[in-house]
Amino acid sequence: MRQRADASGSPPSTDSPGALAAITPATVLAAAAEVRSGRTASLSSPIETDVTPDDPHPASHRLTSGPETAAAATGLHFATDRFAMNVHGDADSHLDALCHVVYNGTLHGGVPASTVTAEGATALSVELLHDGIVGRGVLLDIPRLRGVPWLEPGDHVTADDLRAAEAAQGVRVGTGDILLVRVGHRRRREEAGPWDASRSRAGLHPAAMEFLAERRVAVLGGDGNNDTAPSLTEGVDFPVHVLGIHALGLPFMDYLRFEDLVPLCEEADRWSFLCVVAPLRLPAATGSPVNPIAVL
């Protein structure tokens, strides 16, 4: 495969770990020390199969064994399933690989966009994460900071909000951390009902990405899309994705759910924990369904 050379004359790397390079054996060992109670919480929402305003093409699930299997009284039988989904929708929890964002003809690190083909991605796919992501997770709860149940669609989180949440929660985001930013999207959806999140949602302000770059965050996860809608950048619909995935090499996790984690953090008065992320091994995929686990 022919690759375009960078300014040094060397071709761009097609297997760069991106920001994940900040996670080392030492940071993993340090993250393991965050486990004190042994309590766990899923950071994913249940996958839905109903059509909703934010999920016009939901996942499909069906049993591939006939009803006679369940009714069988004797002998050995197996119940089997088939499952399919739109990985990058606006409802299901998922991880974005580094090949997900194409900007000005390139992927992260200058890798040519031509490496993403009809058959799949030949560079920077989710397969790069086949060993999983294990690190220190930090949850910054912006509705808690502002004293509201959720941020309204269209509102945004600034770098000052992130610093203020750190101070209020007594935690500091550091090198190699898995940063999780709660805007309350899931709680609003559960209490007020689904809406067209492609048109209106709370997320990060693009300038807040300077905070992540300065702290050398390894992964960004949010309970919304991480990008605000409508976009705050003229001519670019997803500026946070461009800055995070394309420029910084950050894998993103979108549409997570923090409602089970928040009470555990409040009870322990601690907002950092061991976080384990295990995407599916999909060799040429641009992303994966994901169910991250926080261990306190």
C-alpha positions in Angstrom: 0.0 0.0 0.0 1.5 3.3 -1.0 1.5 6.0 1.7 2.1 9.7 1.6 5.2 10.9 3.4 5.0 13.4 6.3 7.2 16.5 6.6 10.2 14.4 7.7 10.0 12.3 4.6 8.7 9.2 6.4 5.3 7.7 5.4 2.5 8.1 8.0 2.1 5.2 10.4 -1.0 3.0 9.7 -0.9 1.4 13.1 -0.3 4.4 15.3 -1.8 4.0 18.8 -2.6 7.7 18.8 -3.3 9.1 22.3 -3.4 5.6 23.7 0.4 5.7 23.7 0.0 7.6 27.0 -1.3 4.4 28.6 1.6 2.3 29.7 2.1 -0.7 32.0 2.9 1.8 34.8 -0.3 3.8 34.3 -2.3 0.5 34.3 -0.7 -0.6 37.5 -1.5 2.8 39.0 -5.1 2.5 37.8 -5.5 -0.9 39.5 -4.7 0.8 42.8 -8.0 2.8 42.3 -9.9 -0.4 43.2 -10.9 -0.2 46.8 -14.4 -1.5 47.2 -14.6 -4.0 44.3 -17.9 -2.6 43.2 -18.6 -2.4 39.5 -20.8 -0.4 37.2 -21.6 -0.7 33.5 -21.1 2.5 31.5 -23.3 1.3 28.6 -27.0 1.6 27.9 -29.1 -1.4 26.9 -29.2 -1.8 23.1 -32.7 -1.0 21.8 -34.5 -2.4 18.8 -37.4 0.0 18.6 -37.6 2.9 16.2 -37.3 6.3 18.0 -36.6 9.9 16.9 -32.9 9.4 17.7 -32.7 5.9 16.4 -34.5 5.6 13.0 -32.5 2.5 12.1 -32.2 0.5 15.4 -30.4 -2.7 16.0 -32.2 -5.9 15.0 -32.2 -9.1 17.0 -34.0 -12.3 16.3 -33.7 -15.9 17.4 -32.4 -18.1 14.6 -33.6 -21.3 16.2 -37.3 -22.1 15.8 -39.9 -21.9 18.6 -39.9 -25.7 18.8 -36.5 -25.4 20.5 -37.9 -23.7 23.5 -40.9 -26.1 23.6 -38.8 -29.2 23.4 -39.3 -31.4 26.4 -36.5 -33.9 25.8 -33.0 -34.1 24.4 -30.4 -31.4 23.8 -31.3 -28.1 22.0 -29.7 -24.7 21.6 -31.3 -21.3 21.4 -29.4 -19.1 18.9 -29.5 -15.5 17.9 -28.5 -13.1 15.2 -27.8 -9.4 15.9 -27.1 -6.4 13.6 -26.7 -2.7 14.4 -25.7 0.7 13.0 -22.6 1.2 15.1 -22.3 5.0 14.8 -26.0 5.9 15.5 -27.3 8.4 18.1 -28.7 6.0 20.6 -26.4 2.9 21.3 -23.2 3.1 23.2 -20.2 2.6 20.9 -16.5 3.3 20.4 -15.1 5.3 17.5 -11.8 3.9 16.1 -9.2 6.3 14.7 -10.3 5.5 11.1 -13.8 6.8 11.8 -13.1 10.5 11.0 -11.9 11.6 7.6 -10.9 15.2 7.3 -9.4 16.9 4.2 -8.6 13.5 2.7 -6.7 12.0 5.6 -7.2 10.0 8.8 -5.3 10.6 12.0 -1.5 11.0 11.5 -1.9 11.8 7.8 -2.9 8.3 6.8 -4.7 8.5 3.4 -8.5 8.3 3.5 -8.1 5.7 0.6 -7.3 3.2 3.3 -11.0 3.1 4.1 -12.5 1.0 1.4 -15.9 -0.6 0.7 -14.6 -3.8 2.2 -13.5 -2.1 5.4 -10.6 0.0 6.9 -7.1 -1.3 6.2 -5.6 1.1 8.7 -6.4 2.5 12.1 -9.4 0.1 12.6 -10.8 -1.0 15.9 -8.6 -4.0 15.6 -5.8 -1.8 17.0 -7.6 -2.1 20.3 -7.8 -5.9 20.4 -6.0 -6.0 23.7 -8.6 -3.6 25.2 -8.1 -0.3 27.0 -7.4 -0.5 30.7 -6.7 2.7 32.7 -7.8 5.2 35.2 -11.2 6.5 34.5 -12.3 10.0 35.7 -15.9 11.1 35.6 -16.6 14.9 35.5 -20.3 15.5 36.1 -21.2 18.9 34.6 -24.9 18.8 35.5 -23.9 18.2 39.1 -21.5 21.1 38.9 -24.3 23.4 37.6 -27.0 22.1 40.0 -29.3 20.8 37.2 -30.4 17.3 36.2 -29.0 17.7 32.7 -27.7 20.2 30.2 -30.3 21.2 27.6 -29.7 20.2 24.0 -27.5 22.8 22.3 -25.6 23.7 25.5 -21.9 23.1 25.7 -19.1 22.2 28.2 -16.1 24.5 28.2 -12.6 23.9 29.5 -13.5 26.1 32.5 -16.4 23.8 33.2 -14.0 20.8 33.2 -11.6 22.6 35.6 -14.4 23.7 37.9 -15.8 20.1 38.0 -12.3 18.8 38.9 -12.2 21.3 41.8 -15.7 20.5 43.0 -15.2 16.8 42.9 -11.7 16.8 44.3 -10.1 15.0 41.3 -7.5 15.9 38.7 -7.4 14.5 35.1 -3.9 13.3 34.3 -1.7 11.6 31.6 -3.2 8.5 30.2 -6.6 8.9 31.8 -9.9 7.8 30.3 -11.9 11.0 30.7 -15.7 10.6 30.9 -17.8 13.8 30.7 -21.4 13.6 31.8 -23.9 16.1 30.3 -27.0 14.3 31.4 -28.1 13.2 27.9 -29.2 9.7 29.1 -31.1 11.0 32.1 -33.0 13.5 29.9 -33.8 10.8 27.4 -35.0 8.4 30.1 -37.2 11.0 31.8 -38.3 13.2 29.0 -38.3 10.7 26.1 -36.1 10.4 23.0 -35.6 13.3 20.6 -33.7 13.9 17.3 -30.2 14.1 18.8 -28.7 14.5 15.4 -30.1 18.1 15.3 -29.8 19.1 19.0 -27.7 17.8 21.8 -25.3 19.0 24.5 -21.6 18.3 24.2 -18.1 19.8 24.5 -17.1 23.2 23.1 -14.3 22.7 20.5 -12.0 24.9 22.6 -12.3 22.4 25.5 -10.2 20.0 23.5 -7.1 22.1 24.5 -7.8 20.8 28.1 -7.6 17.2 26.9 -4.4 17.9 24.9 -2.7 19.6 27.8 -3.6 16.7 30.2 -2.6 14.0 27.6 -5.9 12.2 28.0 -5.9 8.8 26.3 -9.7 8.3 25.6 -12.8 10.5 25.7 -16.2 9.2 26.6 -19.5 11.0 27.0 -23.2 10.2 27.6 -24.0 12.1 24.4 -22.2 12.4 21.1 -19.4 14.5 22.7 -20.1 17.1 20.0 -22.6 19.8 20.5 -25.4 20.2 18.0 -26.0 22.5 16.3 -22.2 22.8 15.6 -20.4 25.7 17.2 -17.9 25.7 14.3 -19.0 27.1 10.9 -18.5 24.7 8.1 -17.7 21.7 10.3 -20.5 19.6 11.8 -18.4 17.6 14.3 -15.5 19.7 15.3 -14.8 17.9 18.6 -14.6 14.6 16.6 -12.2 16.2 14.2 -10.0 17.7 16.9 -10.1 14.6 19.1 -10.0 11.6 16.8 -8.3 13.1 13.7 -5.9 15.6 15.3 -5.2 14.1 18.8 -5.7 10.4 18.0 -8.2 9.9 20.8 -10.6 7.0 20.5 -14.1 8.2 21.4 -16.9 6.5 23.2 -20.3 8.0 22.4 -23.7 7.6 24.1 -22.5 6.0 27.2 -24.7 5.9 30.4 -23.4 7.1 33.8 -26.6 6.8 35.9 -25.4 3.6 37.6 -21.9 5.0 38.2 -22.8 8.4 39.7 -24.4 7.1 42.9 -21.3 4.8 43.5 -19.0 7.8 43.1 -21.1 10.0 45.4 -21.3 7.3 48.0 -17.5 6.8 47.9 -16.8 10.5 47.5 -14.4 9.5 44.8 -14.6 10.2 41.0 -11.7 8.1 39.8 -11.7 4.3 39.3 -10.3 1.5 37.2 -11.9 1.5 33.8 -11.9 -1.5 31.4 -13.0 -1.1 27.8 -13.2 -4.2 25.6 -14.4 -3.5 22.0 -15.2 -6.4 19.7 -12.4 -7.7 17.5 -13.7 -6.5 14.2 -10.6 -6.4 12.0 -11.7 -3.8 9.4 -14.4 -1.9 11.4 -14.5 1.8 12.1 -16.0 1.2 15.5 -17.6 -1.3 17.9 -20.5 -1.6 20.3 -18.9 -1.3 23.8 -19.8 -1.9 27.4 -17.1 -0.2 29.5 -16.9 -1.3 33.1 -15.9 1.0 36.0 -14.4 -0.8 39.1 -14.3 1.2 42.3 
